[in-house]
């Protein structure tokens, strides 16, 4: 079996792939910044450790998203060079569902346990 030919794709497609990668990196940075802001700027919730736990989830999610963005960029670039179909992307759905869940948790915490002093 021969290796697929690696042709250089049209530079516009490569640049579009790079812009998409950078958008995912900005999203990852926003998640990390949100995690830092949550622990540094919000007062404590009534339940001990919740603020730190949510912050850890956000920061870890940002790191995982950055890592998966690199992998996604490589897979798309490789598919374009080989003339293959682009790989499917589940990241938008996963991020959307996770952020809705996080929003619900934060709203419940804000209603049930009003923030105390920092």
VOBANU-899002 format. One record per atom (N, C-alpha, C, CB): atom name; x, y, z. Coordinates in Angstrom, 2 decimals. Glycine has a CB too. Layout:
   atom         X         Y         Z
     CA         X         Y         Z
...
//
This chain:
   atom         X         Y         Z
      N      0.85     -1.18      0.00
     CA      0.00      0.00      0.00
      C      0.89      1.24      0.00
     CB     -0.97      0.00      1.23
      N      0.59      2.17     -0.86
     CA      1.40      3.38     -0.97
      C      0.85      4.46     -0.04
     CB      1.44      3.89     -2.42
      N      1.74      5.35      0.35
     CA      1.32      6.49      1.18
      C      0.57      7.49      0.33
     CB      2.54      7.16      1.86
      N     -0.44      8.13      0.92
     CA     -1.15      9.17      0.18
      C     -0.20     10.30     -0.17
     CB     -2.36      9.71      0.99
      N     -0.44     10.91     -1.28
     CA      0.40     12.02     -1.73
      C      0.11     13.23     -0.85
     CB      0.16     12.34     -3.24
      N      1.17     13.87     -0.38
     CA      1.02     15.07      0.44
      C      1.25     16.30     -0.43
     CB      2.01     15.06      1.64
      N      0.16     16.79     -1.02
     CA      0.23     18.01     -1.83
      C      0.00     19.21     -0.94
     CB     -0.80     17.97     -2.98
      N      0.70     20.26     -1.24
     CA      0.50     21.51     -0.48
      C     -0.85     22.09     -0.88
     CB      1.67     22.54     -0.74
      N     -1.76     22.31      0.11
     CA     -3.08     22.86     -0.23
      C     -2.97     24.34     -0.59
     CB     -4.05     22.68      0.95
      N     -4.01     24.85     -1.18
     CA     -4.10     26.27     -1.48
      C     -3.84     27.04     -0.18
     CB     -5.50     26.64     -2.08
      N     -2.98     28.04     -0.25
     CA     -2.59     28.76      0.97
      C     -3.79     29.39      1.68
     CB     -1.59     29.85      0.63
      N     -4.84     29.71      0.94
     CA     -6.03     30.30      1.59
      C     -6.67     29.31      2.55
     CB     -7.06     30.74      0.54
      N     -6.67     28.03      2.18
     CA     -7.23     27.02      3.07
      C     -6.35     26.81      4.30
     CB     -7.42     25.70      2.33
      N     -5.04     26.83      4.08
     CA     -4.12     26.70      5.22
      C     -4.27     27.88      6.18
     CB     -2.66     26.62      4.72
      N     -4.41     29.08      5.62
     CA     -4.59     30.25      6.47
      C     -5.94     30.23      7.19
     CB     -4.47     31.53      5.65
      N     -6.98     29.73      6.53
     CA     -8.28     29.60      7.19
      C     -8.19     28.59      8.32
     CB     -9.37     29.18      6.17
      N     -7.48     27.50      8.12
     CA     -7.28     26.51      9.16
      C     -6.52     27.12     10.34
     CB     -6.51     25.29      8.61
      N     -5.53     27.94     10.03
     CA     -4.76     28.60     11.09
      C     -5.63     29.59     11.87
     CB     -3.54     29.33     10.49
      N     -6.49     30.33     11.18
     CA     -7.38     31.27     11.87
      C     -8.35     30.54     12.79
     CB     -8.17     32.12     10.85
      N     -8.83     29.39     12.34
     CA     -9.72     28.59     13.17
      C     -8.96     28.10     14.41
     CB    -10.29     27.40     12.37
      N     -7.75     27.64     14.20
     CA     -6.92     27.22     15.33
      C     -6.73     28.37     16.32
     CB     -5.55     26.72     14.83
      N     -6.42     29.55     15.83
     CA     -6.22     30.69     16.72
      C     -7.51     31.06     17.46
     CB     -5.71     31.89     15.93
      N     -8.66     30.89     16.82
     CA     -9.94     31.15     17.50
      C    -10.13     30.17     18.66
     CB    -11.11     31.04     16.51
      N     -9.77     28.90     18.44
     CA     -9.87     27.92     19.52
      C     -8.90     28.26     20.64
     CB     -9.60     26.51     18.99
      N     -7.71     28.74     20.29
     CA     -6.73     29.13     21.31
      C     -7.26     30.31     22.12
     CB     -5.37     29.49     20.66
      N     -7.90     31.27     21.46
     CA     -8.50     32.40     22.20
      C     -9.59     31.90     23.15
     CB     -9.10     33.45     21.22
      N    -10.38     30.94     22.71
     CA    -11.41     30.37     23.58
      C    -10.76     29.67     24.77
     CB    -12.30     29.38     22.79
      N     -9.68     28.94     24.53
     CA     -8.97     28.27     25.62
      C     -8.43     29.30     26.61
     CB     -7.82     27.41     25.07
      N     -7.85     30.38     26.11
     CA     -7.35     31.44     26.99
      C     -8.47     32.09     27.79
     CB     -6.61     32.49     26.17
      N     -9.63     32.25     27.16
     CA    -10.78     32.83     27.87
      C    -11.24     31.91     29.00
     CB    -11.95     33.09     26.89
      N    -11.24     30.60     28.77
     CA    -11.60     29.66     29.83
      C    -10.60     29.73     30.98
     CB    -11.68     28.24     29.28
      N     -9.33     29.79     30.64
     CA     -8.29     29.87     31.68
      C     -8.43     31.19     32.45
     CB     -6.88     29.77     31.04
      N     -8.63     32.29     31.74
     CA     -8.80     33.59     32.40
      C    -10.06     33.60     33.26
     CB     -8.87     34.73     31.35
      N    -11.13     32.97     32.78
     CA    -12.35     32.87     33.57
      C    -12.13     32.10     34.86
     CB    -13.45     32.21     32.76
      N    -11.35     31.04     34.79
     CA    -11.04     30.26     35.99
      C    -10.23     31.07     36.99
     CB    -10.28     29.00     35.62
      N     -9.26     31.82     36.50
     CA     -8.46     32.67     37.38
      C     -9.34     33.78     37.97
     CB     -7.26     33.28     36.62
      N    -10.17     34.39     37.15
     CA    -11.05     35.46     37.63
      C    -12.03     34.93     38.67
     CB    -11.80     36.09     36.47
      N    -12.55     33.74     38.45
     CA    -13.51     33.15     39.39
      C    -12.92     33.03     40.78
     CB    -13.97     31.78     38.90
      N    -11.68     32.58     40.86
     CA    -11.06     32.37     42.17
      C    -10.51     33.67     42.76
     CB     -9.95     31.34     42.06
      N    -10.16     34.62     41.91
     CA     -9.54     35.85     42.41
      C    -10.52     36.99     42.64
     CB     -8.50     36.30     41.44
      N    -11.59     37.06     41.88
     CA    -12.46     38.23     41.92
      C    -13.80     38.01     42.59
     CB    -12.69     38.70     40.54
      N    -14.31     36.78     42.56
     CA    -15.61     36.53     43.17
      C    -15.46     36.23     44.66
     CB    -16.33     35.36     42.47
      N    -16.42     36.69     45.45
     CA    -16.39     36.31     46.87
      C    -16.69     34.83     47.02
     CB    -17.41     37.16     47.68
      N    -16.38     34.30     48.20
     CA    -16.64     32.87     48.46
      C    -18.13     32.57     48.40
     CB    -16.07     32.45     49.83
      N    -18.44     31.37     47.94
     CA    -19.81     30.90     48.00
      C    -20.04     30.33     49.40
     CB    -20.11     29.83     46.89
      N    -21.29     30.08     49.74
     CA    -21.61     29.53     51.05
      C    -21.03     28.14     51.26
     CB    -23.09     29.49     51.24
      N    -20.76     27.42     50.21
     CA    -20.21     26.06     50.30
      C    -18.70     26.15     50.10
     CB    -20.87     25.10     49.25
      N    -17.96     25.68     51.08
     CA    -16.50     25.78     51.04
      C    -15.92     24.97     49.86
     CB    -15.90     25.28     52.36
      N    -15.01     25.56     49.13
     CA    -14.28     24.87     48.07
      C    -14.93     24.91     46.69
     CB    -14.08     23.48     48.45
      N    -16.17     25.38     46.60
     CA    -16.86     25.38     45.31
      C    -16.18     26.32     44.32
     CB    -18.33     25.78     45.49
      N    -15.80     27.48     44.80
     CA    -15.17     28.47     43.93
      C    -13.87     27.91     43.35
     CB    -14.90     29.77     44.70
      N    -13.06     27.29     44.19
     CA    -11.81     26.71     43.71
      C    -12.06     25.53     42.77
     CB    -10.94     26.27     44.89
      N    -13.06     24.72     43.09
     CA    -13.38     23.58     42.23
      C    -13.81     24.01     40.85
     CB    -14.47     22.75     42.86
      N    -14.69     25.01     40.78
     CA    -15.13     25.52     39.47
      C    -13.97     26.16     38.72
     CB    -16.27     26.53     39.65
      N    -13.10     26.83     39.45
     CA    -11.94     27.45     38.82
      C    -11.02     26.38     38.21
     CB    -11.17     28.29     39.85
      N    -10.82     25.31     38.94
     CA     -9.98     24.22     38.43
      C    -10.60     23.62     37.16
     CB     -9.80     23.12     39.50
      N    -11.92     23.46     37.17
     CA    -12.61     22.91     35.98
      C    -12.38     23.83     34.78
     CB    -14.13     22.74     36.26
      N    -12.53     25.14     34.98
     CA    -12.36     26.08     33.86
      C    -10.92     26.08     33.34
     CB    -12.75     27.49     34.29
      N     -9.96     26.15     34.25
     CA     -8.56     26.19     33.83
      C     -8.16     24.88     33.13
     CB     -7.64     26.44     35.04
      N     -8.57     23.76     33.69
     CA     -8.26     22.46     33.06
      C     -8.93     22.34     31.70
     CB     -8.70     21.30     33.97
      N    -10.17     22.83     31.60
     CA    -10.87     22.79     30.31
      C    -10.14     23.63     29.27
     CB    -12.32     23.29     30.46
      N     -9.64     24.79     29.69
     CA     -8.87     25.63     28.77
      C     -7.61     24.94     28.29
     CB     -8.52     26.94     29.45
      N     -6.92     24.26     29.19
     CA     -5.71     23.53     28.80
      C     -6.02     22.39     27.85
     CB     -5.00     23.00     30.02
      N     -7.07     21.64     28.14
     CA     -7.47     20.54     27.26
      C     -7.91     21.05     25.89
     CB     -8.60     19.72     27.90
      N     -8.61     22.18     25.88
     CA     -9.05     22.74     24.61
      C     -7.85     23.19     23.77
     CB    -10.00     23.92     24.85
      N     -6.86     23.79     24.43
     CA     -5.66     24.20     23.70
      C     -4.97     22.99     23.08
     CB     -4.68     24.94     24.63
      N     -4.86     21.92     23.85
     CA     -4.23     20.70     23.34
      C     -5.02     20.10     22.18
     CB     -4.09     19.67     24.47
      N     -6.34     20.01     22.34
     CA     -7.15     19.43     21.27
      C     -7.18     20.34     20.05
     CB     -8.56     19.16     21.77
      N     -7.00     21.63     20.23
     CA     -6.94     22.56     19.09
      C     -5.72     22.28     18.22
     CB     -6.91     24.01     19.58
      N     -4.60     22.00     18.86
     CA     -3.39     21.67     18.11
      C     -3.60     20.38     17.32
     CB     -2.16     21.53     19.06
      N     -4.18     19.39     17.98
     CA     -4.44     18.12     17.31
      C     -5.40     18.31     16.14
     CB     -5.00     17.09     18.30
      N     -6.44     19.10     16.35
     CA     -7.42     19.36     15.29
      C     -6.76     20.07     14.11
     CB     -8.59     20.21     15.84
      N     -5.94     21.07     14.39
     CA     -5.25     21.81     13.33
      C     -4.41     20.86     12.49
     CB     -4.36     22.93     13.93
      N     -3.66     19.97     13.16
     CA     -2.81     19.01     12.44
      C     -3.63     18.06     11.58
     CB     -1.96     18.20     13.44
      N     -4.74     17.55     12.15
     CA     -5.58     16.60     11.39
      C     -6.18     17.27     10.16
     CB     -6.70     16.03     12.28
      N     -6.65     18.49     10.30
     CA     -7.25     19.21      9.16
      C     -6.17     19.49      8.11
     CB     -7.91     20.54      9.63
      N     -5.01     19.94      8.55
     CA     -3.92     20.24      7.61
      C     -3.53     18.98      6.83
     CB     -2.70     20.81      8.35
      N     -3.43     17.87      7.54
     CA     -3.08     16.61      6.90
      C     -4.15     16.17      5.90
     CB     -2.87     15.51      7.96
      N     -5.41     16.31      6.29
     CA     -6.51     15.92      5.39
      C     -6.49     16.77      4.13
     CB     -7.88     16.05      6.11
      N     -6.24     18.07      4.28
     CA     -6.18     18.94      3.10
      C     -5.03     18.55      2.18
     CB     -6.05     20.41      3.52
      N     -3.88     18.22      2.76
     CA     -2.73     17.83      1.94
      C     -2.94     16.53      1.20
     CB     -1.49     17.72      2.81
      N     -3.74     15.65      1.79
     CA     -3.98     14.34      1.17
      C     -5.25     14.31      0.33
     CB     -4.06     13.28      2.23
      N     -5.96     15.43      0.29
     CA     -7.20     15.49     -0.49
      C     -8.32     14.68      0.13
     CB     -6.94     15.02     -1.88
      N     -8.28     14.46      1.43
     CA     -9.30     13.68      2.13
      C    -10.40     14.60      2.65
     CB     -8.68     12.88      3.29
      N    -11.49     13.99      3.09
     CA    -12.54     14.75      3.75
      C    -12.01     15.30      5.07
     CB    -13.81     13.88      3.98
      N    -12.51     16.47      5.46
     CA    -12.08     17.04      6.73
      C    -12.66     16.23      7.88
     CB    -12.50     18.51      6.83
      N    -11.89     16.09      8.97
     CA    -12.40     15.33     10.11
      C    -13.56     16.06     10.79
     CB    -11.28     15.08     11.13
      N    -14.44     15.28     11.39
     CA    -15.56     15.89     12.11
      C    -15.04     16.59     13.35
     CB    -16.63     14.83     12.50
      N    -15.84     17.53     13.84
     CA    -15.42     18.33     14.99
      C    -16.55     18.36     16.01
     CB    -15.03     19.77     14.55
      N    -16.30     17.78     17.16
     CA    -17.30     17.76     18.24
      C    -17.05     18.85     19.27
     CB    -17.32     16.40     18.92
      N    -15.97     19.61     19.12
     CA    -15.62     20.62     20.12
      C    -16.71     21.68     20.34
     CB    -14.35     21.29     19.73
      N    -17.33     22.23     19.29
     CA    -18.34     23.25     19.55
      C    -19.50     22.75     20.41
     CB    -18.88     23.78     18.24
      N    -19.96     21.54     20.13
     CA    -21.07     20.99     20.92
      C    -20.63     20.73     22.35
     CB    -21.60     19.68     20.27
      N    -19.45     20.16     22.52
     CA    -18.95     19.86     23.86
      C    -18.77     21.13     24.68
     CB    -17.62     19.10     23.77
      N    -18.21     22.15     24.07
     CA    -18.00     23.42     24.80
      C    -19.35     24.05     25.14
     CB    -17.14     24.40     23.97
      N    -20.27     24.04     24.19
     CA    -21.59     24.62     24.44
      C    -22.31     23.93     25.58
     CB    -22.43     24.54     23.19
      N    -22.32     22.61     25.57
     CA    -22.99     21.85     26.63
      C    -22.31     22.09     27.97
     CB    -22.99     20.33     26.30
      N    -20.98     22.08     27.98
     CA    -20.24     22.30     29.23
      C    -20.50     23.69     29.80
     CB    -18.74     22.11     29.01
      N    -20.56     24.70     28.94
     CA    -20.79     26.06     29.43
      C    -22.22     26.26     29.92
     CB    -20.49     27.07     28.33
      N    -23.18     25.60     29.28
     CA    -24.55     25.67     29.78
      C    -24.63     25.00     31.16
     CB    -25.54     24.98     28.78
      N    -23.99     23.85     31.31
     CA    -23.98     23.16     32.60
      C    -23.31     24.01     33.68
     CB    -23.27     21.80     32.49
      N    -22.19     24.63     33.33
     CA    -21.49     25.50     34.28
      C    -22.35     26.70     34.66
     CB    -20.16     25.96     33.70
      N    -23.05     27.25     33.70
     CA    -23.93     28.39     33.97
      C    -25.04     28.00     34.94
     CB    -24.54     28.91     32.66
      N    -25.63     26.84     34.72
     CA    -26.70     26.37     35.60
      C    -26.15     26.17     37.02
     CB    -27.31     25.03     35.07
      N    -24.99     25.55     37.13
     CA    -24.38     25.33     38.46
      C    -24.12     26.66     39.14
     CB    -23.07     24.53     38.34
      N    -23.55     27.62     38.43
     CA    -23.26     28.93     39.02
      C    -24.54     29.66     39.42
     CB    -22.46     29.79     38.05
      N    -25.57     29.60     38.59
     CA    -26.83     30.26     38.94
      C    -27.45     29.64     40.18
     CB    -27.82     30.18     37.76
      N    -27.44     28.33     40.25
     CA    -27.97     27.65     41.44
      C    -27.17     28.05     42.68
     CB    -27.94     26.11     41.25
      N    -25.86     28.07     42.57
     CA    -25.02     28.45     43.71
      C    -25.29     29.89     44.14
     CB    -23.54     28.29     43.36
      N    -25.46     30.78     43.17
     CA    -25.71     32.19     43.51
      C    -27.08     32.38     44.17
     CB    -25.62     33.06     42.25
      N    -28.05     31.58     43.78
     CA    -29.38     31.71     44.35
      C    -29.46     31.01     45.71
     CB    -30.43     31.12     43.40
      N    -28.94     29.79     45.79
     CA    -29.05     28.98     47.00
      C    -28.09     29.44     48.10
     CB    -28.79     27.52     46.66
      N    -26.87     29.72     47.72
     CA    -25.86     30.13     48.69
      C    -25.30     31.48     48.29
     CB    -24.72     29.07     48.80
      N    -25.91     32.56     48.77
     CA    -25.41     33.89     48.42
      C    -23.94     34.02     48.80
     CB    -26.23     34.98     49.11
      N    -23.18     34.75     47.98
     CA    -21.75     34.90     48.27
      C    -21.54     35.55     49.63
     CB    -21.06     35.74     47.17
      N    -20.52     35.06     50.33
     CA    -20.14     35.64     51.61
      C    -18.95     36.55     51.40
     CB    -19.81     34.54     52.65
      N    -18.33     36.94     52.46
     CA    -17.15     37.81     52.35
      C    -15.99     37.03     51.79
     CB    -16.77     38.41     53.70
      N    -15.04     37.74     51.18
     CA    -13.87     37.06     50.62
      C    -12.87     36.90     51.73
     CB    -13.26     37.84     49.43
//
